[in-house]
């Protein structure tokens, strides 16, 4: 999994696989899901991330595979630790994990 956060636009992207994106569907007006040709989730983008977190967004609200939820939860915590309230405007964070 690769997680990128861009503070200029307050957007976070969780890239779950290296599969090619075949389609993109909005889950809501701020949550966008990328799918491969077999309809598996390739990535999840959350726009207005800090706004949604302040409103109560949690990992459980996003359609992550069960085996990825702990990793994503840890990323949420790391991001909130390093950039509380989204106040650092020159912040661009990339987090990587591997199941190997």
Secondary structure, 3 states (H helix, E strand, C coil): CEEEEECCCCEEEEECCCCCCCEEEECCCCEEEEECCCCCEEEEEEECHHHHHHCCCCHHHCCCCHHHHHHHHHHHHHHHHHCHHHCCCCCEEEEECCCC
